[in-house]
Amino acid sequence: MKQPILLSLVLAVIGLGIGYSLRSATHSGEKTGNAEGFADTESASSSGSRRETAHTSAVRRGLAQSQGREHWLEWIAGVENASLDDLPRLARMVDGNEGILQIIDFRWVELDPDHFYQTLLKESKFLTDRDGESTFPYDELAEFLFREWPKKHLEAAIAALSGHRKLLNQHTLRHQLANFALESDPRRGLALSKQWRIQFHGTNSEGFMKWARNDPRAAIEAIFSEDIGGTGTGNAIASVAKVWAEDDPETALVYSESLNGPLGSKLRDEMFDVWTKMDLKAASEWLSAQEDLKLQDALRPTVIKQWAKDDPQAALEWTKENLEGRYRADAVAELVRGVVTSDKKLAGDLVMQLEPGPGRDRAAKIVAVEWFTRSLNNSAKSHTNPEAIAWLKDLDDPKAQMAALGEISSRWAKDDPEGIKRFLETAEGTLGSARVIASIARRVFYNDREGTMNWAEGLGPDRSPQVSRAVFSSWVNNQPEMATDWFKELPRDDPRHAPILDEYFSVVNHLPEATAIERLRALPPEDRAQLREAGLPKAKVKRLLQAAGGK
């Protein structure tokens, strides 16, 4: 029995590329591993795995008296003849030598993986208590155990990571094990993804994708049965839909129509999208032959999206002549989506050709997100593309402009604050709603709320009161004393005074009564008296004013 074990350890060394290390050690006389003793930080620990044994003492002496190949062979013999209790002690002596550590890993998994796991549990607690100070190579050992143990006993490894006792980095180890299961047993891997709430990444798994190709119906049934939640189910469906549609799209679509609910629709939409990319003519003809008008309405936008990539103008004219209402809105949105990634200017021009309505609003959002986001991503100095701003200004439809601005305002304010400030100060900046502009202002000015209020004052009488109120709402909730002091200095004839006072009362109304009373006391008496006009319940107003010192 010993000869095969020794041989397997030597082969492991060679397989890990340590042959080169052996040659280097022979020439240099360099020793590997720690032959000097355990770390002082752990010598006083009560854990038995940190005390020398007769075997580890003998190994240490042998290492101290050898070099080159002999030094490595001392390690190999020491690991081969080690007991389970010796292995964690030897792991502490490795001192960063990955080759020797792998030999210990293989031996430990071969002898008793559960003992290996129990040792990691003890070390987890020790590392937590000692803030991570240890010579024990925990991360490397844990990663190795849950890479090798499942190859021999998958369910035992799963049970270990499913118990109530937790390892350090347990979530990472669960990811590793679930990915392994997807390769070897995809159905089990899906179940683990659901059980452990792990994001599904089946497209990276050859085992899962092979299963999907060989038996897509079984794969879909398993996905529906597990319903792993979040975006995971959608990712899994998309993975199967792609390979099934590439092989037999008509059969796949007929099957998808037999399924009910949003998951069935997701499968159908994904498969039809793949088919239109492969063969738009065949997919279009199949759809035209369907008697189910609802099916045609649902899938037609996908055809339009692919058609637009080849001839967007013809696709647009077709939607004008053949569709109306929400069906046209859906189709137009997909048409623009099909064009915008390759030609943002053309997509913007197509939006200009649309009549005002929901379709144009949606299309404007799509173009804005792509144009503004891409220009910011591709700009080292985070300056918004002037063409994008010019397009937004030229869009002669306030609703569409407002929809586009609302969609991209947060990102624009974050990455190009000066650019969006300049835009908002122009005539076109009036297109943003007070809510959107207030959100932008908070990002632009960060913690300078007083600066935000001063900037809002310059937006003009039409926007300044509403924007100021929205900004003040956030300010008074986060810094009530500072915001109140600022408000008390605001002249009563300032156009912002009344809307801000209304917002102050709105905030007060939702506070615990003791806090509300303190906030009211902070106001001048003439402002506090206006609470009677704030539309709050009369009994509550009377109670608050009496407690705050009003009448």
N, C-alpha and C positions, 0 to 999 in steps of 0.2 A: 504493500500500500504506500510505503514511504517513497519508493522510487518514482511512481507516477506523480505524486504531489510535488516532489522536488523538480521533476522535469517540467511540470506545468508552471511552476514559479519561474524557472529559468526562461521558459518560452515567453512568459509574460514580460520579463525584463527585456528580452530581445525585441518582442513586439512593440514595446513602448519606446524603442529607439535608444535603449540604454547601452547597447553595444558600443556606441560612440563614447558614451560617458566612461565606460570601462577602459577603453583605450586611453582616453584623456587622463583618467586617474592613474593608470600605469606609468605614463610618461611624467606626470607632474608630482606623483607621490601624494596627491590630494586625498583627504579622507572625506567620506560622506556621512551625514547623519550627526547627531549630537551625542558625543561620548563623554560629555562633561557633567551630566547630572540634570535633574529636573529644575524647572524655573523656580526661583525663590518664591514667587507669588503664589505658588501652589503647594509648596512643601509642607505647609502647616495645615493643609486642608484635611478634613475628616474623611474625605472620599477615599475608599480603599484603592481605587484605580490609580491613585497618585503615589502609592508606596511601592518601593522596589520589591521584586520577588527574586528568588534564587536564580531563576532563568534570565530575567532581564539584567541582573547584576553580571551574570556570566557573559551575556551578549555585549554589555557595555565594556567589559574588560577585553573581550576579543576584538572589538572595534578599535579600542585604544591602542592595541598592539599590532594592528594590521594596516595595510595600505593597498591601493590599486585594486587588482582583481580579488585579492584575498579579502580585502575589506568588504567588497560587494558579496562575496561568497559567505562571509561571516553573517551579513544581514540575511541572506537567503536561508541559511541554515537556522538562524535564530527565529525567523518567521515560521519555517517549516515545523520546528519542534516546539513552538509556543502553544500554551494552553489558551483557552478563551480569556482567562483573566490576564494573561500576559499581553494580549493583543492591544488593548487600549494603552498600556504602558509603553509598548514599542512605538505606537503611533506618536506618543509625545516625544520620542527620541529622534524622530525623522528630521526635524528642523528644516522643513521646506523642501526636502528631496522628493519630488513628485513620483519618480520611478519606484522608490522603495515604498512610498505610501500606497501606490497601486498594488504592489505585491501583498501588503498587509490587507488591503481592501479585499482582494480576491480570496485570500485565505480565510478571512473572517466570514465573508458571505458563504463560502463553501462549508465551513464548520457549523455556523449557527447564525443565520441572519436575524433571528428574533433577539438573540443576545446583543448583536450589533445595534439593533433598534433600541433596546432597553438602555444600553450604554449612552446612546445619543440623547435619550430622554433625561438621564441624569445630568449629562453635560449641559443640556439646555437650561436646566434649573441653575446649575452652577454659573454658567455664563451670564444668565439674567441677574443673579445675585451679585456677581462680581463685575458688572458693567462691561462684559465682553473680554476681560483680561484672562487669557489662557494660552498655554502652549499646545493645547489639544486642537488638531486641525478639523474643527467641527464641520465647516462648510463643505470642504472637499469630501469628507467621509459621508456626510448626509447625501450629497449629490450622487456619490458612487452607489451607496446602498440602494437608493430608490431608482437607480438606473439598472442595476443588476438583479436585485431581488425579484422584481416583477417578471423577469425572463424565466424564472423557475417556479415562482409561487405568486401569481398575480393577485389572487384574492387575499392572501396573507398580507401583502404589501398594502392593498387597499384598506383592509381592516385596521392596519396600524395607523394609517393617516385619517381614518374615520373615527377613531376613539376620542374620548373626552380629554385625554392627556395630549398636550400640544408640544410640538417641536418648534424650535426657532425656525423662521423662514418656512413654516408649514405650508403657507399658501403657494409659495414658489414650488415646493416639492409636490404639491397636489397638481399644479399645472404640468409638471414634468411627467407625473404618473398618468394623468388623463391623456396627455399626448401620446404616451407609449400605448395606452389601451386603444386609442383611435387607430393606431397602426396594426396592432395584433388582433383586436376584437372591437371593431367600430361600434357595434351596438352597446357594448359595455362602456366604451369611451363616452358615448352620448349620455348614458345614464349617469356617469361620473360628473360630466359637465353640468348636468342638472343638480345632482346631489350637492356638489361643492360650489355651485354658482360660478362656474368658470366660463369665460368668454370662449366661444367655439371658434377654432381656426382650422377647420377640416381641410381647407384647400392646401395647407402645408403638409398634410398627411397622405403619403402614398397609399397606405393601407385603406384609409377611408375612401379616397378617390377611386381606387381599384374596385372596392365594394360597390360604389355608386355606379360605376360603368357596367359591372357584371349583373347587378340586380337593383336598378334604380327604384323600382316599386317598393322593394323591401326596405331600402334606405329611407325613402320618403315616409313609409309607414312607421318606421322606428323614430324618425324625427318628430312626426306628429304625435306619436305615443309619448315620447319623453317631454316634448315642448319645453326645451331647456331655458326659454325665457330671454327677455331683453333682445339685443340684436343677434344673439347666438342662434336662435331658431331661423331668423332670416338669412344669416350667413350660411347655415347648413342647407337650407332649401335652395339658395342660389347656387351652391356648389353642385348639388345633384341636378338641378335644372339645366345647368350648363352642359354637363356631359350627356344627359339624356336627350336634350334638344339637338345636340350635335349628331347623335346617332339615329333618332327616330322621332322627329318633332311632332308629327301628326298623332302618333300613338300617345306620346307624352301629353299633348294638349287634351286629347279625348279623356285620358285618365284624370287630368287636373280638374276637368269639368264635373267629375263625379264626386269631388270633394267639396265640402261646405265650409263656409266661414272664411276669415281673412287669410288663414294659412294656405287654403286652396287657391285663393285669388293671387297670393304672392307667388306660388309655384307657377300658375298659369302665366302671369305677367313676366316672370323671369324667363321662362322657356320661350315665350313668343318673342321677347326682346332678342334672345340669342338667335332665333331663327331668322328674324328680319336682318340681322347683321350678316348672317351666312348667305341668305338667298331672299332678298326683299320681294322679288317677283312671285316666288312660290308662296311665301307667307301671305302676301296680299291676296293672291288668288284663293288661297284656302279660306281666308277671312271673309272674302266676298261671297263665298259659297255657303257660309253658315246661315241657317235660318233664324238663329237666335239674335235678335236685334240688339239686345242688351250686351251680348258678347261682342258684337261688332262695335258698339259704342265704347266699350271698355278697352278694346285693343287697338282701335283705329289711331289714337294718338301715337302709339309706338311706331306704326307704319309711317305716319307723318314725320316723326323725328328722324327716321332713317332716310326717308325720301328727301328731307331738307338738306341732308349732307351732300346730296348730288345736285339737287335743283331746288333750292329754297324758294325761289320766286314762284315756280310752278306749284309747289306744295302750298304756299300761302294763298294763291289764287283759287286752288281747289277747295280750301277750307272756306273761303268766302262764298263760293257758289253752292257748296253742298252741306254745310253745317251751320248750326245756329245755337244760341244759348250756351249752356255750360259745356256742351259737346265741342263747340267751336273753341271755347276758352281752354278746355283741356288740350285740344289738338294744337292750338297756337302756342301754348306754353311749351309743349314737347317739341314743336317745330323750332322754336328759338333755342331750346336746350340742345337740340341736335347740331346747331350751327355755332353756338357761342364759344365752345372750347377751341375751335379751329380758326374762327374769324369773328372776333368780338365786334369789330366795326360793322361788319355785315349784319350781325345779330342786332346791334343797336339800330341800324337803318330799317330792319324789318319791324322793330317795335314802333318806329316812327310811322310806318304805313298802317298800323292797326287803328281801328276806331276805338274811342274811349270805352272802357268797360272792364270787367273782371279779367278777361283774357290779356288785355294790355297791361293791367296792373301786375299780374303774375309774371308776364314776360319781362317787364321792366325790372322786377326783383331779380330774375335769373341773370339778366345782363349785368345789373349792378354788382351782384355778388361776384360774378366771374371777373368783370373788368377791374373793379376796385380792389378785390382781394388779390388777384394776380399781380396787379401793378405794385401793390404794397409788398407782396412776397418777393418780387424780383428787384426791388429797389433797395440798395444797400443803405441809403439815407432815409428810407421810408417816406418818400414824397409821392403823393398820388399822381397818377398819370393825368396830364392836362386834358388829353382827349376824353378821358372818362368824365371829368368835370364838365367839359364843354357839352358832351352828350346829355348829361343830366340837366344842364341849363336849357338846352334846346328842345327838350322833351315838352311839347306844348300841351301838357295835360297835368294839371295840379295833382290830381289823385294818383296818377301813375308816378309822378315825381316824389310825392310824399311816401308812397309805398316803397319805392326804390331807396330813398334816403333812410327810411325807418329800418330797412333790411340791413344796411351796411354801416349805419352810424356808429355803432359801438366799436367795430373793428377800425374804422377810419379814425375815430377819436383816439384810439389807443396807439395806432401806428403813425399817424400824421396829425398830431393835435393842432399844429399851427395852420396846416392846410384846411382843416375843417373849420377852424375859427374864421379864417378869411372867407370861406364859402358862406358861412352863416351870416356874416356881416354884409353880404351882397343882397341884392333884391331877391335872387333866387333862394337865398337862405330862409326866406319867409315860408317856404314850402314845408319845412319841418314843423311838426306839431309841437306844442309847448312841452309835452311829455318827452318827445324825442330830443328836443334841444336841451332840455334840462338834464337828460341822461348824458348827452354829449358834454355839456358844461361841467358836470361832476367829474368826468374822466379827464377833461382838458386841464382843469384847475386842481385836481386831486384834493389835497387838504386845505387849499386856499379858498374856503367858502366865501370869505368876505370879498376876495378878488372875483369870484364867480358872480356875486351879486352886483358888483360894480360893472362888470362886463355886461351883464344882462340889462343894466340900465340903458346901455347904448344901443339896444336892439330896436328902440322905437316904441311909441305908445301902443302899437297893436300887439307886440309880442312881449315886451318887457314885463308887464304885470303877471301874465300867466307863467312865463319862464321863471320869474323871480319867486313866485309862489311855489312852483314845483321844486326849485333848488332849496328854498327855505325849509320845506317839509323835511327833506333829508337832513339838513343842517340842524334843525331844532331837535330832531330825534337823536342825533349823535352827539351834539355839543349844545345842549339846551341853554346853558348859562351864557355862552359866547353869542349864540344866535339871538337870545333875548336882549342882551346888551346892545347888539347891533340894531335890532328893531326899535329899541327905545330911542335911539338917536335919529331914526328916520322921520323926517317932517310929516305931519299929519296930512298935508296937502300934496304929498308925493303920490303919483298915480299908483304906486306899488303898495302903499300903506294898507288900503282896504283889503285887497286880495290876500296879502300876507297875514293880516290879522284874522281873516276868515280861516286861513290854513292853521294858524296858531290854535284857534278854538277847535278846529277839527281834530288836531293832534291831542289836545287836552281832553276831549270827549272820550278818547279811547284809552286814557291812562287810568291807573288805580286812583281812587278818589283822593287819597292823601297827597299823591304826587301832583294831581291836577290842581289841588288847592295851592300848593307851593308855586306852581307855574303861574297861576293867576295872580298871586301876591306880587310876583316879580314885575307885573305890568303896571304902567301908570293908571291911576283910577279911571280916567276918562276912557282909556282903551278897555280896561276890565269891564266897564259898564256895558260895552257893546256886546257882551256875551248874551244879553237878552234878545239881541237881533240875530243870533247865530242859528236859530232853528232847532235848538236842543229842547228836550222836555222841560216844561216850565218848573216843575218841582225840583229837578236836578239843578237847573240854573239858579234857583233861589237858594238851594242848599249850598252850592259852591260859592256863590257870591257872599253869603253870610259868613261862611267859614274863612273866606279870603279877605274879609274886611270891607266888602261892598255893602250895598243896601238892597 
